[in-house]
Amino acid sequence: MSEPLSKLRERIDGLDKQIQLLISERASIAEQVAKSKQQVEGDKALFYRAEREADVLRRVKERNTGPLSDDEIARLFREIMSACLALEQPLKIAYLGPAGTFTQSAALKHFGHSVHTLPLATITDVFTEVEAEAASYGVVPIENSTEGVVNHTLDEFINSELHVCGEVELRIHQCLMGKNTDLNKISKIYSHRQSLGQCRRWLDTHLANVERIKVSSNAEAARMAAEDFSAAAIAGDMAAELYGLDILSCNIEDETNNTTRFLIIGKRATPSSGDDKTSLLVSADNKPGSLFRMLEPLARNGISMTRIESRPSRQGMWNYVFFVDIEGHKDEPSISKALIELSETAGMLKILGSYPRAVL
């Protein structure tokens, strides 16, 4: 026989008190950590450690016995860690704005809600703010599972000295939103080009004759729809809340597993976390077999390549650079050996960064 409801509530109240005391103790220790780092390292003290946080979250998931899911328990700890880190050093995170974009959602998923987020107009601006140390880190989109790579981000890496410090994978759920709840009276739909592509079948079925207008971001689409009673927007639910719109239909994306991958960029390299990826920028001569010779050191050393994209190098007609992701950290012996061999065969090799594999 189960306990009476009153007794169960008493037990929950007691547990809540214990949890609160333990969180306060953790926060107090975080403040002591900050003081210790400042005493030892001074102004160069590094408070946010991507590899440390990734390791903590992995262990949280490994310890989990339910009934909460691994991801749910990790999200709870993510917010506790974010709040404690803010006591040590508040982080400013630049992202592709305006407020309410999926990129902002990715920033908050990775760093937690205790950071300060800085919306910027372009991907170039995100790189510039981090390079100038006006932001601690930046978050930029790199690829979508249905619409492909974000070429602007790849192009920025060609000339930037920033490191890739982390990655975020965000399931993209698109919502139709607006002030007017009558779909028959909607005459136009605002959205980013990729979101229109991701919802093409749904739009063709339900709003085939409605004009589709491409704008710079989904958040901008929501802002414009908020000012036009005859318009709707496709965006995430965060934008609906931010701009005071009603959600007219949820999860209208054509692919249920639609996911966008984002990269965290910063000025410092990230040590190994034990489960990492490495991103490379490689060029090869436009000669027969050059791509094979470029990739052969990876195969010979047993390195798994998870992605390869080509882009014009802008340094000569038909010259290309390749963006490559491999499994592992650049400091691992087998990868270090492969990269030395690769540098001897490639026209250019640039290690963009090694970073923890996405945990959440």
Beta strands, then each sheet from edge to edge (+ up, - down):
strand 1: 92-96
strand 2: 116-120
strand 3: 137-144
strand 4: 148-149
strand 5: 163-171
strand 6: 175-178
strand 7: 188-192
strand 8: 211-215
strand 9: 231-235
strand 10: 246-249
strand 11: 259-266
strand 12: 276-283
strand 13: 305-312
strand 14: 320-327
strand 15: 348-356
sheet 1: 2+ 1+ 3+ 4-
sheet 2: 2+ 1+ 3+ 11- 5+
sheet 3: 8+ 7+ 9+ 6- 10+
sheet 4: 13+ 14- 12+ 15-
end
